[in-house]
Every structure is written in C-alpha cells, then in structure tokens.
Amino acid sequence: MPIKTSNPAGVHKPGSPYSHAALVTGSGPRLVISGQIGMAADGTVPPDGTAQIAVALQNLGTILAAHDMAPANIVKMTVFLTDVALIKSWREQRTAFMAGHESASTLLIVAGLADPRLLVEVEAEAAF
C-alpha cells in the first residue's frame, strides 16, 4: 500500500492514535468522501451523539467497501462535532474503526451542522 504515515521528531506527539502526516507514494486511485453524518440508510437519526458517531463510521465503512477499500486506506479524516463532550466517544469509536491504522486527522468543534439534529460529520480521503 503506498500510504506512509509519520509523526516526525520536533512535532508534539499525538494525544490519540492519529498521524501528523500521511504520504501517498503511489499513483493509484484516490477516493474523496463527502461528510458522512449519523443518518441511517432509512433516514433515521439517532438522538444521541455516541450513536450518531457509530452510524457515521458505518456509513464511511460502507462507502470505502463499495470502492474496494477499508479503513487502512484512509489518508485523512476531518471530523466535526457539535459538542466537546463527544470527543471521548469519537476517539474510542475511531480507534476501533481504524483497527490500528493512524491516518492524518483533524477534529473540529463547531456550532452546528446543516440539520440541527446532526451532532457529528466525518469526511475522509482514501487511496490505494
């Protein structure tokens, strides 16, 4: 796989499993995934953030699989949470979802998302 992650000396160590950089060295396909929210395929939205995180990651996994990819192909994740209290749940679920792969990552706490029911949104880029 042509993805090499790194945490170079001279930069603080990540507080949770992610990498400061992800270098894609191959010329294979690159998949850019729109923000995935905690909305199930049937249109339902769980009322709590922890459940929404699970659904958003499930949606992300489904999209990766549809393109013959897995979490190990993720180069970069950007996460938007509407409540700082969700950080712990996010980190726990992301760690389980990524199964040891540490992509580059950005986490933002935002005032809101496009639909007021939504508490989390996750976008990603992946490559072979």
Summary of the structure (lengths in Angstrom):
residues: 128
radius of gyration: 14.5
end to end distance: 6.0
largest distance: 47.0
contacts: 366
relative contact order: 0.27
helix: 28%
strand: 30%
